[in-house]
Amino acid sequence: MSLATEAVTLPGSGLVFINYYQPSVTPEYRAAILTAENFLQSHFTNSVTVGMGFDLQPLGSSFSAQNSFSSTPVSFSTFVSALSSHAATGDDFLSLAGLPTSDPSHGAGFSIPTSEARILGLGSQSNSIDDNVTLNSSLGFTFGQDAVGAILHEMSEGVFGRISSLGLAEPRWNPMDLFRFDASGQRDFTGGSDGVTTFFGVDGQHLSTRQFHNSISAAGVSDGFDLADWDHIRGDSFGP
């Protein structure tokens, strides 16, 4: 029997999750989900309702979890305009000032997770599931921080747009493509085929130490792992 569908709220946050549980979700798994969602709610105050589905299934040995989510296609100019109209912090304004002056996708456009699009005024509210998260039942989760980290990893992709394609993994580009720089602050859209290490930055002058995964080899072959994940790091939900 499945756990009952429920709405998860946190005082002070307008972010609401509607959780739908498959029969595989135990009370321990649910507790990890609520911990992850409350953490996200404590950092995001936007008023939006997100439909979430959760499951536990064998996924092989290469992945702790996976997610599938709905997306909204938009043009580069539409995306930038929406970001501009919602800017509120110093980092927001720095990032906007540092965006490319021309469309790096060359007309292919951007694919934005539907929940993020909704926050930016680019999508309407629906009662459907926006993001489905599945943990790997083969890994023996304790449903402590191991599961919480994996859930945060997946939800940050399918709800908040922590995804990247550079037009290589799919025709359209993704939000994190706009914040990928080499060590000198120059944008690098090759995904690794040039052999250059890339970092997340608010703009070219404000780089973090977080190194993006370069999934594309010099021969142009993808290793199948996510371009927007951090490389060479442990103890971080956005790492491998």
Phi, psi and chi 1 to 4 in degrees:
 res  aa     phi    psi   chi1   chi2   chi3   chi4
   1 MET       -  137.0  173.1 -178.7  -85.1      -
   2 SER   -79.9  148.7  -59.2      -      -      -
   3 LEU   -65.5  152.9  -62.5  173.1      -      -
   4 ALA   -68.1  142.2      -      -      -      -
   5 THR   -59.5  139.6  -61.3      -      -      -
   6 GLU  -145.7  156.2   63.1 -179.4  -31.7      -
   7 ALA   -98.3  132.0      -      -      -      -
   8 VAL  -113.0  119.8 -179.9      -      -      -
   9 THR  -124.8  166.6   61.1      -      -      -
  10 LEU  -144.7  129.1 -172.5   72.5      -      -
  11 PRO   -54.4  134.5  -27.5   36.4      -      -
  12 GLY    93.1  -10.6      -      -      -      -
  13 SER  -117.2  139.3  178.4      -      -      -
  14 GLY   -90.3    1.4      -      -      -      -
  15 LEU   -80.9  118.7  177.7   58.3      -      -
  16 VAL  -120.6  132.0  177.3      -      -      -
  17 PHE  -107.8  132.5  -64.8  105.3      -      -
  18 ILE  -105.5  110.9  -53.3  -62.9      -      -
  19 ASN   -98.0  130.9  -69.3  -13.7      -      -
  20 TYR  -115.8  123.9  -60.9   84.4      -      -
  21 TYR  -110.1  131.8  -57.2  114.8      -      -
  22 GLN   -76.0  161.7  -67.4  -62.4  -43.3      -
  23 PRO   -58.1  -22.0  -26.8   35.7      -      -
  24 SER   -72.8  -14.0   59.1      -      -      -
  25 VAL   -80.2  116.8  176.7      -      -      -
  26 THR   -90.3  168.4   62.8      -      -      -
  27 PRO   -58.4  -33.8  -29.4   37.7      -      -
  28 GLU   -67.5  -41.9  -67.4   76.7   17.1      -
  29 TYR   -62.9  -45.2 -175.6    1.3      -      -
  30 ARG   -57.3  -41.5  171.4 -176.5  172.7  -87.8
  31 ALA   -61.5  -38.8      -      -      -      -
  32 ALA   -66.4  -39.3      -      -      -      -
  33 ILE   -60.3  -47.3  -67.6  167.1      -      -
  34 LEU   -64.8  -37.3  -60.9 -172.6      -      -
  35 THR   -61.1  -45.6  -63.0      -      -      -
  36 ALA   -63.6  -44.7      -      -      -      -
  37 GLU   -67.5  -40.3  -69.9  179.3  -25.9      -
  38 ASN   -64.4  -35.2  -73.5  165.5      -      -
  39 PHE   -62.2  -46.5  175.1   83.2      -      -
  40 LEU   -64.3  -40.4  -68.6  167.2      -      -
  41 GLN   -64.6  -29.6  -71.1  166.8  -36.5      -
  42 SER   -72.5  -16.3   72.4      -      -      -
  43 HIS  -108.1  -19.0  -71.8  -84.1      -      -
  44 PHE  -121.8  126.0  -67.1   90.1      -      -
  45 THR  -108.0   -2.5   58.6      -      -      -
  46 ASN   -53.0  142.4  -56.5   80.5      -      -
  47 SER   -86.3  105.5  -65.3      -      -      -
  48 VAL  -158.4  146.4   65.8      -      -      -
  49 THR  -110.4  129.9  -62.1      -      -      -
  50 VAL  -120.5  126.9 -179.1      -      -      -
  51 GLY   -86.2  125.7      -      -      -      -
  52 MET  -123.0  135.6  -67.4  -63.9  -50.8      -
  53 GLY  -113.6  142.1      -      -      -      -
  54 PHE  -131.5  141.5  -66.7   96.0      -      -
  55 ASP  -148.9  167.1 -158.5   -5.1      -      -
  56 LEU  -136.9  111.9 -177.8   69.2      -      -
  57 GLN  -145.0  155.4  -62.5  -68.2  -26.0      -
  58 PRO   -67.3  131.9   22.1  -31.7      -      -
  59 LEU  -123.8   14.4  -60.0  175.9      -      -
  60 GLY    85.7 -166.5      -      -      -      -
  61 SER  -102.7   -4.6   59.1      -      -      -
  62 SER   -94.9  -16.5  -63.0      -      -      -
  63 PHE  -132.4  138.8  -61.2   94.1      -      -
  64 SER   -77.2  -32.1  -63.0      -      -      -
  65 ALA  -162.1  170.6      -      -      -      -
  66 GLN  -150.4  162.3   66.2 -179.0   19.7      -
  67 ASN  -143.9  155.8   77.4  111.1      -      -
  68 SER  -130.3  136.0   59.5      -      -      -
  69 PHE  -143.4  158.4   53.9   91.2      -      -
  70 SER   -85.6  149.4   58.8      -      -      -
  71 SER  -130.5  159.0  -62.6      -      -      -
  72 THR  -121.2  122.6  -61.9      -      -      -
  73 PRO   -81.7  134.7   28.9  -32.2      -      -
  74 VAL  -141.8  160.6  -62.6      -      -      -
  75 SER   -79.7  162.5   67.3      -      -      -
  76 PHE   -58.2  -46.4  173.7   68.4      -      -
  77 SER   -64.2  -38.0   60.4      -      -      -
  78 THR   -66.1  -42.2  -63.5      -      -      -
  79 PHE   -63.2  -46.9 -173.9   36.1      -      -
  80 VAL   -63.0  -41.0  171.7      -      -      -
  81 SER   -62.1  -41.0  177.1      -      -      -
  82 ALA   -66.9  -41.6      -      -      -      -
  83 LEU   -61.1  -42.0  -68.6  173.5      -      -
  84 SER   -62.4  -42.0  -61.8      -      -      -
  85 SER   -73.3  -13.7   66.4      -      -      -
  86 HIS  -111.6    6.5  -73.0   77.2      -      -
  87 ALA   -65.0  135.6      -      -      -      -
  88 ALA  -141.0  -17.4      -      -      -      -
  89 THR  -119.4  167.7   69.7      -      -      -
  90 GLY   -58.0  -42.3      -      -      -      -
  91 ASP   -65.5  -35.3  -77.9  -16.0      -      -
  92 ASP   -57.3  -49.2  -69.8  -13.3      -      -
  93 PHE   -70.5  -35.9  -68.4  109.8      -      -
  94 LEU   -62.1  -44.6  -80.0  173.5      -      -
  95 SER   -66.0  -39.0   67.4      -      -      -
  96 LEU   -64.8  -42.5  -75.1  166.9      -      -
  97 ALA   -65.6  -25.4      -      -      -      -
  98 GLY   -95.7    2.1      -      -      -      -
  99 LEU   -67.6  155.0  -71.6  177.1      -      -
 100 PRO   -57.6  144.9  -21.7   32.3      -      -
 101 THR   -80.2  -17.5   55.4      -      -      -
 102 SER  -127.5  161.7   60.0      -      -      -
 103 ASP   -68.5  110.7  179.3    5.3      -      -
 104 PRO   -68.9  -18.0   26.8  -35.1      -      -
 105 SER   -83.4   -6.9   78.6      -      -      -
 106 HIS    53.9   42.4  -57.5  -70.2      -      -
 107 GLY    94.3   -9.3      -      -      -      -
 108 ALA   -67.2  -30.4      -      -      -      -
 109 GLY    87.5  179.7      -      -      -      -
 110 PHE  -119.9  145.5  -79.2   68.4      -      -
 111 SER  -108.2  117.4 -176.2      -      -      -
 112 ILE  -113.3  128.7  -46.3  -61.6      -      -
 113 PRO   -50.2  137.8  -29.9   37.9      -      -
 114 THR   -57.0  -36.7  -61.9      -      -      -
 115 SER   -63.9  -44.0  -62.5      -      -      -
 116 GLU   -64.8  -41.4 -178.7 -175.9   13.6      -
 117 ALA   -59.5  -39.1      -      -      -      -
 118 ARG   -62.5  -43.4 -164.5  177.0  -65.5  141.2
 119 ILE   -62.2  -36.5  -68.8  171.5      -      -
 120 LEU   -84.7    5.4  -67.7  172.3      -      -
 121 GLY    78.3   18.9      -      -      -      -
 122 LEU  -105.6    4.4  -59.9  174.1      -      -
 123 GLY  -152.9  159.1      -      -      -      -
 124 SER  -103.3  158.1   57.5      -      -      -
 125 GLN   -69.0  139.7 -174.3   66.9   55.2      -
 126 SER  -135.7  173.0   70.8      -      -      -
 127 ASN  -104.0   16.0  -65.4  -39.2      -      -
 128 SER   -89.1  168.5   61.0      -      -      -
 129 ILE   -78.7  124.7  -66.0  177.9      -      -
 130 ASP   -86.4  -31.8  -61.2  -59.0      -      -
 131 ASP  -147.2  129.2 -170.7   17.0      -      -
 132 ASN  -108.7  124.8  -78.2  -74.2      -      -
 133 VAL  -114.1  129.4  173.0      -      -      -
 134 THR  -123.6  123.3  -58.6      -      -      -
 135 LEU   -87.1  152.4  -65.6 -170.4      -      -
 136 ASN   -81.4  110.6 -171.5   -9.8      -      -
 137 SER   -69.4  -12.6   61.3      -      -      -
 138 SER   -80.8   -7.4  -58.4      -      -      -
 139 LEU   -97.2   -5.5  -64.1 -173.8      -      -
 140 GLY    67.5   48.1      -      -      -      -
 141 PHE   -57.0  141.5  -79.9  101.9      -      -
 142 THR   -87.7  -11.7   66.1      -      -      -
 143 PHE    64.8   28.6  -63.4  105.2      -      -
 144 GLY   -98.3 -135.3      -      -      -      -
 145 GLN   -65.5  -22.9 -164.9   60.1   38.1      -
 146 ASP   -60.9  -46.7   55.9  -10.7      -      -
 147 ALA   -73.7  -38.7      -      -      -      -
 148 VAL   -59.0  -44.7  171.7      -      -      -
 149 GLY   -63.1  -42.7      -      -      -      -
 150 ALA   -65.4  -39.5      -      -      -      -
 151 ILE   -65.2  -44.3  -66.1  164.3      -      -
 152 LEU   -60.6  -40.7  -73.2  171.3      -      -
 153 HIS   -57.2  -49.6 -176.7  107.9      -      -
 154 GLU   -71.2  -42.8  -57.6  -56.4  -35.3      -
 155 MET   -68.0  -33.6  -69.0 -177.7   66.9      -
 156 SER   -64.9  -24.6   62.8      -      -      -
 157 GLU   -79.8  -60.3  -66.7  175.6  -16.2      -
 158 GLY   -78.0  -15.4      -      -      -      -
 159 VAL  -108.8  -44.2  176.0      -      -      -
 160 PHE  -105.7    0.6  -63.1   95.0      -      -
 161 GLY    85.6   21.8      -      -      -      -
 162 ARG   -81.8   65.6 -167.1 -174.9   59.3   80.8
 163 ILE  -136.0  155.1   52.3  175.2      -      -
 164 SER  -147.0  141.0  173.3      -      -      -
 165 SER  -134.3  -27.5   73.6      -      -      -
 166 LEU    56.3   20.0  -64.3  169.8      -      -
 167 GLY    72.0   11.0      -      -      -      -
 168 LEU  -101.5  -44.3  -55.7  169.7      -      -
 169 ALA   -79.3  -23.0      -      -      -      -
 170 GLU  -157.3  162.4   58.3  176.9  -87.1      -
 171 PRO   -61.6  -42.4  -24.0   34.0      -      -
 172 ARG   -81.0  158.1  -68.2 -169.2  179.8   91.8
 173 TRP   -92.5  172.9  -70.7   43.9      -      -
 174 ASN  -130.0  165.4  -63.9  139.1      -      -
 175 PRO   -53.8  -45.6  -29.8   37.2      -      -
 176 MET   -70.3  -12.6  -67.0  -68.6  -81.8      -
 177 ASP   -60.2  -26.3  -65.6  -21.4      -      -
 178 LEU   -80.6   -3.0  -61.5  174.7      -      -
 179 PHE  -128.0   35.6  -56.4   97.3      -      -
 180 ARG  -113.8  115.8 -167.4 -178.0 -162.6   98.3
 181 PHE  -131.4  153.7  -59.8   89.6      -      -
 182 ASP   -83.5  179.6   65.1   19.6      -      -
 183 ALA   -64.7  -20.3      -      -      -      -
 184 SER   -90.0   -1.1   69.8      -      -      -
 185 GLY    90.6   10.1      -      -      -      -
 186 GLN   -90.6  140.7  -61.1  -59.3  -53.3      -
 187 ARG   -65.6  142.3  -64.7 -176.0 -174.4  -81.3
 188 ASP  -131.8  113.1 -171.4  -46.3      -      -
 189 PHE  -107.4   19.2  -64.2  138.6      -      -
 190 THR   -87.7  -16.7   69.2      -      -      -
 191 GLY    72.3   10.2      -      -      -      -
 192 GLY   116.1  -11.4      -      -      -      -
 193 SER   -66.0  -19.5   61.7      -      -      -
 194 ASP   -89.8   -1.3   59.8   -1.5      -      -
 195 GLY    75.9   10.4      -      -      -      -
 196 VAL   -96.2  133.7  174.3      -      -      -
 197 THR   -71.9  137.2  -59.9      -      -      -
 198 THR  -122.8  152.8   53.7      -      -      -
 199 PHE  -131.9  153.4  -59.5   87.3      -      -
 200 PHE   -76.1  135.0  170.1   79.0      -      -
 201 GLY  -144.3  145.4      -      -      -      -
 202 VAL   -61.7  -41.6  173.8      -      -      -
 203 ASP  -153.1 -172.9   61.1   13.3      -      -
 204 GLY   -68.4  -16.4      -      -      -      -
 205 GLN   -98.9   -9.9  -73.3   72.1   50.3      -
 206 HIS  -127.3   80.2  -59.8   82.9      -      -
 207 LEU   -95.7  145.2  -56.2 -177.7      -      -
 208 SER   -91.5  175.1   74.6      -      -      -
 209 THR   -88.5    1.4   59.2      -      -      -
 210 ARG   -78.1  118.3  -68.8  -63.9 -175.0 -104.4
 211 GLN   -93.6  126.3 -179.7  179.4  -32.8      -
 212 PHE   -70.6  151.1  -82.9  118.8      -      -
 213 HIS   -73.8  128.6  177.9   63.4      -      -
 214 ASN   -98.9  104.1  -83.8  -22.0      -      -
 215 SER   -92.0   -8.6   63.8      -      -      -
 216 ILE  -101.5  125.0  -50.1  -60.2      -      -
 217 SER   -79.4  171.6   71.1      -      -      -
 218 ALA   -60.6  -24.3      -      -      -      -
 219 ALA   -86.2    0.8      -      -      -      -
 220 GLY    83.5   16.9      -      -      -      -
 221 VAL  -100.1  132.6  178.3      -      -      -
 222 SER   -86.3  142.1  172.9      -      -      -
 223 ASP   -85.1   -3.1   64.2   11.8      -      -
 224 GLY    88.6   -1.0      -      -      -      -
 225 PHE  -100.1  166.1  -70.0   91.6      -      -
 226 ASP   -79.2  131.0  -66.4  -21.2      -      -
 227 LEU   -66.2  -24.7  -77.2  159.3      -      -
 228 ALA   -94.6    3.5      -      -      -      -
 229 ASP   -82.8  153.5  -73.0   -6.5      -      -
 230 TRP   -78.0  146.1  -52.2  144.4      -      -
 231 ASP  -104.1  155.7 -113.6   -7.2      -      -
 232 HIS    55.1   48.0  -50.7  -61.4      -      -
 233 ILE  -149.0  148.9 -167.1  169.0      -      -
 234 ARG  -130.0  159.9  -67.0  -68.0 -176.1  -90.3
 235 GLY    73.7   19.5      -      -      -      -
 236 ASP  -129.3  128.5 -171.9  -47.6      -      -
 237 SER   -61.9  -21.4  -67.6      -      -      -
 238 PHE   -96.8    7.3  -54.9  151.0      -      -
 239 GLY   -81.6 -168.5      -      -      -      -
 240 PRO   -70.2      -   27.4  -34.1      -      -
